[in-house]
Amino acid sequence: FIDYAGWFINTFTKALDAEDTFFKVLAQRYDIKKQAIRSAKERGLTGQKYQNYVAEFIADPPEEALLKSQKEATYITFQEELGQTAKSGQKVINNTPGLKYMVPFFKTPYNIARVTFRDGTPLGLFSEEFRRVLFHGTRDEKSKLFARQGSALALMTWAFTMAEDEII
């Protein structure tokens, strides 16, 4: 029975890992294509030169583009490395007998909550990441930051208005 239970649990764990990998690859390929198009436009390429440049960039992306796309893929799939405080919490869960079975997943739900509150609410304005990007970030990082915060604020305003009008 125990062998069967172990096989059963491991099968689903492997399936979750495969799903994470699949979506990371999709996100990474998307980001590389986006970088290729942006780079070609910045160089002023058009027509066949544009198409060739983008195709070559995608087929053999520069190291910097790969690193950036990997970072974006871990963000999109909520697989970013945990900070020191969260790592401490995860260590407590892993080292407390029985708690691992009550809280089997920590990293992904924690990252979902962190991204939701950091990028999806005005609370993000107080985060260290927000200040770093605002004062020292690249143009691309700043535009992403403002787009995420603006979208979140618009969505929250719409939801509160709908709730106030008792539509939802």
N, C-alpha and C positions, 0 to 999 in steps of 0.2 A: 504493500500500500504506500509506504513512504517513498519508494522509488517512483511510483506512478505520480504521486503528488509533486515530487521534485521535478519530474519531467514536465508536468502540467504547468507549474509555475515558471520554469525556465523557458518553455515555449512562448508564453506570453511576454516575458521579459525580452527575449530575442526579437519578437515581433515589434515591440515598442522601439527597440534599438534600430531595427531596420527602417521603421517609419521615420524616426528622427533623422537617420542618415539620408533617406530619400528626400525629405523636405529641406535638409541642409544643402544637398546637391542642387536642388531646384533654385533655392535662394541664392546660392553662390553663382550659378550660371546666369541667373537674372542680373545680378549685380555686375558681373563681368561684362555682359552685353551692354548694360547701361553705361558703364565706364567707357567702353569702346566707342559707343555712339557719341558720348559727351566729348571724348578726346578728339574724335574725327571732326566734330563741329568746331571745337576750339582751334583746330588747325586750319579751318576754312576749306576742308576737302568737300568735293561734290562729285556726283556721277560715279564713274567706274573707280576712280581713286578712293572715294569715300567707301564704296562697297568692299574693295580689296583691303583697305586699311582695317575696317571693322572685322572682316573675316579673319585676317591675320592676327589681330588683337585677341579675338575670341579663341582661335586655335592655339595660340601661344602667348598667353597674357603675361605682362611684366610681373616681376616678383611683388612689387608694391600693390598692383591691382589684385593679385591673389590674396595677399594679406588683408587688404581692405574688404574683399568679398567674403573671406572667411569670418572676419569680425561681424559683418552684416548678417551672415547666415546664422551665426550663434545668437545674435540679437533677435532675429525674426523667429527662430525656433525656441526661444527662451532657454538657451543652454549656456548663457554667459557664466563665467566663473563667479563663484560666490565671494563676497567680501569677507573680511575677517570676522565680523559679528555673526554673519550667517553661517560661516564655516564652523564657528564655535557651537551654534545651535544644532547644526547637522552632526557634529561630533557627539553632543549630548544624546541625541536621538540614537545614533549608532551604538553608543556605549552603555545605554540603559537597557537592561534586559526587558524584552517584551515590547519596548516602545517602537522599535523598528517595524514591528508588525502592525502597530496602530497608526504609524505615520510612515508608510512605505515610500512615498514620494515626497521629497522636500525641495530639491533644486528647481524643478520646473514650476511648481506652484509658487514658490518664493519669487522666482524671476517674473512670473506673470503679474503678481501683486506689485512688485517693485516697478515694473515698466508701466503698469496701469496708473499707479500713483505718481510716478516721476514724470511720465510723458502725457498722462491723460487727465491730470487735474492741476489746478493752480498751485498745489503743494509742491509741484516740480520746480517752481520758481525759487524755492528755498534749498534745492539740492546742490551739492558740490559740483555735480556734472553740469548742471545748468550754468553755474557761475564760470566754470572752466571754459565751456564752449562760448559763452557770451563774451568773455574778455580775451580769450586766447585761441578760440576755435577758428577753423578755416571757414571760408565762405560757404562751402557745401554743408559743413556741420551746423553752421548758424541757420541756414535756410531749412534744414531738416528740423532743427529745434523749434523754430518759429512755426513751421507748418504743423508739427505735432501738437504744440501748445495751442495754436489757433484752432485747429480742427477739434481738439478736445473741448475747448471753451465753447465753440459753436454747438457741438453736440450736447454738452451739458446744459447750455442755455435753452436749446430746443426741447430737451427732455423735461426740464423744469417748467417750461411754458406749457407743454402738453399736460403735465401732471397738474399744474395749477388750473388749467381749463377742464380738468377731469376727463381728458380724452384717454389718458392711460392711467 
